[in-house]
């Protein structure tokens, strides 16, 4: 390989472009492959998952614990069932151990959870671990968080939601990893703990108010069709389950637990991922790899005329076609292995960032087993074969005399360079179009009016304090700060959606109509902080109910002639005024009517404390208020956030998607720019003799530059034609992910074309500047 290393050393641009291009593209492929494998294997840790099904409706995979009990008593074919509730997860719950308060992420489950899912314990008996209502099973990370390296089993814990109970650690389990249950879960508690989190989901609440907090899972025997009795189940629900009695839900069916992860129906309890996004990432990574490989092949072909003398000499000295072929394939394999090792190092370095952008945990080395290594070896072999085949065939099949006569050199001048321009420019335009289109759509989403505005607003979780007196004390003390403008106590903010309340009301024709309200119980400061303009205020003396305009439109009621709204349970809702609709959660979420129940702040069981500050040293304001809050709630863990930061977090998935697509596009542009630049250098160096001869016969430098640019422009136009269907397909997939009103792609397509044209034609123009002005004698004096 000495001559090959000498060749690489003498052609530094060739080496740099191909190592960088192939290494960067393989880095993306490794990261995306790890993500894809982890996503398609989610749930593999669950025993007998093929026979486990989740109760479903058209809105989400969820129900109520008591529904599971009634189903089990009605349908004997249910071999076993389990309930999983996630409402204590990310709720601000904290554990107290030796007067030290530590946040703890909790899932509440039926007592057969470990047997049902097949999870084993590192210590403790899985069949007995959740029998007692005050037992708790910790994950390894949860045990280490609370007790350090001390043995945790048998230790006692106080939990913030249940102020009187003491919980005993009855088992330790492995951390959840690549499971349907989030990796962040640190503790498993019996379902009774839901009583302290949300009474609406409690198994002791016969009203079954909350129908979205609990997943009902059933194991059916092999050969049983779980959906055979769907119509009967739907009729059964209509006899006791209020969402079906009031036509909130119209479907009832079972979904395989294996399908939940990629399902379009949301699951509040289990991790989900967008399958379309997986395919987009996989396609983008494959395209970048294709561009890098094609770059390598094309540049090898362009360099063939320089290596032809070496191979012709070897042939004349007795080497066979086969030995030349395998020699070149060996060089390709060596080059590919080097690029792969570089890619592996780069992938590991950017793994944390990639995990954040892809919104999933990546673990390249942790997931590396013998099967992964085998796949890597096969991939390297296939990549080496694909990259080295064309140059090896060309160099091994040409007769040595063809090199002397120059026929080999003339053939490599235009054909392969044109193919390179067409393929790379087409792929680059398509990817750049998708990146620009996604950026435009995200810009539209982020700047769409929400119907409310806000200034510098800090959001504090009020539930963590556990005492209305402490919350009122914090409010009063915060008001004394000179930089505080307003303080609001509220149950929910527009970004969280408040609380859903579905009511059967009478419309203008005295017909029943189901209205799904987002309700915000709050004080009057809420209106000022979010600049919600009342269109009318009837100045009622008691607690005021303000309804959004869409309420009256939905019921076909005239506001001026509607003193109160009435539901089918003979309850009246006095209309205290109305306001223009505002969007809750994000603009991508379905919207419905809202109403504000404005009360005296001392009567509120607040979920949030909102503090609006003046403009100024915002970090200092936050630090001072955080210190005050921590003192008042006795050092309990909490996290306060600026409302603007919470708004950006709401669109974090979209921003990460944009970051990833932009990264793909930048990689494609870099590979394309390096490849086209290097190829242009080799191409122009091959054309120097032709340019010299034409200049002898009267051609000028401008005419020669125009000839080179025309060649590049025609190739680029062909590539753009190929990019149209690719761009259209990519835009369609983006629209499927966003679920937002589409816009025309042709504007961004034109921008993408102009940018790629500027890069490719600019590189040719700059590189050819010296070649077309060179004295023709320098290139034909040896003729």
QUIMO-V806843 format. One record per run of one state. SS is the DSSP state (helix for helix, strand for strand, loop for the rest). FROM is the first residue (numbers start at 1). TO is the last residue. If there is no record, write none. Layout:
BEGIN
ss:SS from:FROM to:TO
ss:SS from:FROM to:TO
END
This chain:
BEGIN
ss:loop from:1 to:1
ss:helix from:2 to:10
ss:loop from:11 to:11
ss:helix from:12 to:40
ss:loop from:41 to:48
ss:helix from:49 to:51
ss:strand from:52 to:56
ss:loop from:57 to:59
ss:strand from:60 to:60
ss:loop from:61 to:62
ss:strand from:63 to:63
ss:loop from:64 to:64
ss:helix from:65 to:74
ss:loop from:75 to:77
ss:strand from:78 to:85
ss:loop from:86 to:93
ss:strand from:94 to:97
ss:loop from:98 to:99
ss:strand from:100 to:103
ss:loop from:104 to:105
ss:strand from:106 to:109
ss:loop from:110 to:112
ss:helix from:113 to:117
ss:loop from:118 to:122
ss:strand from:123 to:123
ss:loop from:124 to:134
ss:strand from:135 to:139
ss:helix from:140 to:147
ss:loop from:148 to:155
ss:strand from:156 to:159
ss:loop from:160 to:166
ss:strand from:167 to:173
ss:loop from:174 to:186
ss:strand from:187 to:190
ss:helix from:191 to:196
ss:loop from:197 to:198
ss:helix from:199 to:201
ss:loop from:202 to:213
ss:strand from:214 to:220
ss:loop from:221 to:225
ss:helix from:226 to:237
ss:loop from:238 to:241
ss:helix from:242 to:245
ss:loop from:246 to:252
ss:strand from:253 to:256
ss:helix from:257 to:260
ss:loop from:261 to:265
ss:strand from:266 to:266
ss:loop from:267 to:274
ss:helix from:275 to:316
ss:loop from:317 to:320
ss:helix from:321 to:358
ss:loop from:359 to:369
ss:helix from:370 to:397
ss:loop from:398 to:399
ss:helix from:400 to:405
ss:loop from:406 to:406
ss:helix from:407 to:411
ss:loop from:412 to:414
ss:helix from:415 to:446
ss:loop from:447 to:455
ss:strand from:456 to:461
ss:loop from:462 to:467
ss:helix from:468 to:479
ss:loop from:480 to:483
ss:strand from:484 to:491
ss:loop from:492 to:498
ss:strand from:499 to:506
ss:loop from:507 to:511
ss:strand from:512 to:522
ss:loop from:523 to:524
ss:helix from:525 to:529
ss:loop from:530 to:533
ss:strand from:534 to:537
ss:loop from:538 to:543
ss:strand from:544 to:548
ss:helix from:549 to:555
ss:loop from:556 to:558
ss:helix from:559 to:561
ss:loop from:562 to:563
ss:strand from:564 to:567
ss:loop from:568 to:571
ss:strand from:572 to:574
ss:loop from:575 to:576
ss:strand from:577 to:579
ss:loop from:580 to:593
ss:strand from:594 to:598
ss:loop from:599 to:600
ss:helix from:601 to:603
ss:loop from:604 to:607
ss:strand from:608 to:613
ss:loop from:614 to:617
ss:helix from:618 to:632
ss:loop from:633 to:640
ss:strand from:641 to:642
ss:helix from:643 to:650
ss:loop from:651 to:651
ss:helix from:652 to:696
ss:loop from:697 to:700
ss:helix from:701 to:738
ss:loop from:739 to:745
ss:helix from:746 to:773
ss:loop from:774 to:776
ss:helix from:777 to:780
ss:loop from:781 to:783
END
